[in-house]
């Protein structure tokens, strides 16, 4: 939940939804928060795919889904986690 809540504002503000753009934005967030990549990227991948393991990572999925769907799925995941 904490990782998704940290990622959401970054994803909402991001204009470059290429895999590289999303990866750079998430990398900057990881560095700013002082956490490991997996702490942020695993929950993102799970929120976007609905699965714990996928062939691509969260940044690839975000690029494929685009901004609107990515933000929508992250918001839905946050709501589900808050209601558990």
C-alpha positions in Angstrom: 0.0 0.0 0.0 2.7 2.4 1.0 4.7 1.8 -2.3 1.6 2.4 -4.4 0.6 5.5 -2.5 4.2 6.8 -3.1 4.1 5.9 -6.8 0.7 7.3 -7.6 1.4 11.0 -7.7 4.6 10.4 -9.7 2.6 8.4 -12.3 -0.2 11.0 -12.4 2.3 13.8 -13.2 4.5 11.8 -15.6 4.2 12.7 -19.3 6.7 10.2 -20.8 4.9 6.8 -20.6 7.6 4.9 -22.5 9.1 2.0 -20.6 12.3 4.2 -20.2 10.3 7.2 -19.0 8.4 5.2 -16.4 11.5 3.4 -15.3 13.4 6.6 -14.9 10.6 8.2 -12.8 10.3 5.1 -10.6 14.1 4.9 -10.3 14.2 8.6 -9.1 11.4 7.8 -6.6 13.3 4.8 -5.3 16.4 6.9 -4.8 14.5 9.7 -3.1 12.8 7.3 -0.7 16.0 5.3 0.0 14.3 2.0 -0.7 15.2 -1.0 -2.9 13.8 -1.3 -6.4 11.7 -4.3 -5.6 9.9 -2.5 -2.7 8.4 -0.2 -5.3 8.3 -2.1 -8.6 6.9 -5.4 -7.3 3.7 -3.8 -6.0 3.4 -1.7 -9.2 3.7 -4.8 -11.3 1.1 -6.6 -9.2 -1.3 -3.7 -9.3 -1.0 -3.3 -13.1 -1.2 -7.0 -13.9 -3.2 -8.6 -11.1 -0.4 -11.2 -10.8 2.6 -11.6 -8.6 4.9 -12.7 -11.5 4.8 -11.5 -15.1 7.2 -11.7 -18.0 7.7 -8.0 -18.0 8.0 -5.6 -15.1 5.8 -2.8 -13.9 7.5 -0.2 -16.0 6.9 -2.2 -19.2 3.2 -2.8 -18.2 2.7 0.9 -17.6 4.1 1.7 -21.0 1.8 -0.8 -22.7 -1.3 0.3 -20.7 -0.6 4.0 -20.9 -1.2 6.7 -18.4 -4.9 6.6 -17.9 -5.2 2.8 -17.4 -2.0 2.7 -15.3 -3.3 5.4 -12.9 -6.7 3.8 -12.8 -5.3 0.3 -11.9 -3.0 1.8 -9.2 -5.9 3.7 -7.7 -8.0 0.5 -7.7 -5.3 -1.5 -6.0 -4.9 1.2 -3.4 -8.6 1.0 -2.6 -8.6 -2.8 -2.4 -5.6 -2.7 0.0 -7.2 -0.1 2.2 -10.4 -2.2 2.4 -8.6 -5.4 3.5 
